[in-house]
């Protein structure tokens, strides 16, 4: 099934009632319910980002950002699944060798991927592949994934392997769910519905054709410029789009609340208070500025790559700065909205309460931490030539 001509937001809107109705149940289950997962597949959303060879439409960054924002606006956990399962499947479909692609995607219409790409394992090189051991935390979306990704350091004859630039190689293994040992660990403040379970493997053989370079930017399939920008760029855009969506839901909800709620002792609704008006306008402006920065930066770099120009370290630094700044701006927006909403925002089960927990959980992610600013600044200041993690 292909999705050519479909827009991600249309697919999301077609299942929004299911997502909204199941949000509380997903939190209780600590993973997406089967109703939500089935709806994502039946709508075509789960394969939307894939290369066309894997049934996807290869959206632009503008389309991806709009999709992630809409998903996260509906529910933070649902939005997080959008930046976990969808990019994982797209990257695996783009970068696996042909034999691996056929093995993973050739036998089923529903191939969900998830996991932790950070190299928390080691893979001893053996004939035909690697024998991998390691433990990974926060495997977002693994609760319903058919295949689990696991980042690892390849080891050959007791030594690290090096890439063409002389740096230590970092790889990703794609492992069938039944070969993974899950240890749960997902008892958290927010994003409870994401099924982000801990897992491990010990001395597990993974054939070479089910592995790929973590920093690959030459896809084996897929013509989209995004695949030539690599998983780091896609992941950064995902974090930004997610944060923008959750923060916007809080802005919208506190606006609606302010029109009907009066604080104790006040004769008029919250919307008539000058302090609320000032805070709302300021934080809406902050959100709009962050959204425009992200859209402009990723679209500009995408256009350069589409024109055949080199993806430079400076371009990559620009995208990571935009994503990290947007995340921090959204956290400030969420804090204001939470305070402005008063006791409504602390009542368990309200969308404001859940969104606040989700945003403060999601913004703890290392991918949009202070280190991103430091790595980016070192490139922009000319202190280092490149930071490959950007």
JORAQUI-V578757 format. One record per helix or strand. SS is the DSSP state (~ for helix, > for strand). FROM is the first residue (numbers start at 1). TO is the last residue. If there is no record, write none. Layout:
ss=SS from=FROM to=TO
ss=SS from=FROM to=TO
This chain:
ss=~ from=8 to=29
ss=~ from=34 to=43
ss=~ from=45 to=47
ss=~ from=52 to=54
ss=~ from=61 to=74
ss=~ from=76 to=95
ss=~ from=98 to=105
ss=> from=113 to=126
ss=> from=129 to=139
ss=~ from=142 to=144
ss=> from=147 to=156
ss=> from=159 to=160
ss=> from=162 to=162
ss=> from=168 to=168
ss=> from=171 to=176
ss=~ from=177 to=179
ss=> from=181 to=184
ss=~ from=192 to=194
ss=> from=197 to=207
ss=~ from=208 to=210
ss=> from=211 to=213
ss=~ from=225 to=258
ss=~ from=270 to=272
ss=~ from=274 to=306
ss=~ from=313 to=346
ss=~ from=351 to=362
ss=~ from=366 to=368
ss=~ from=370 to=380
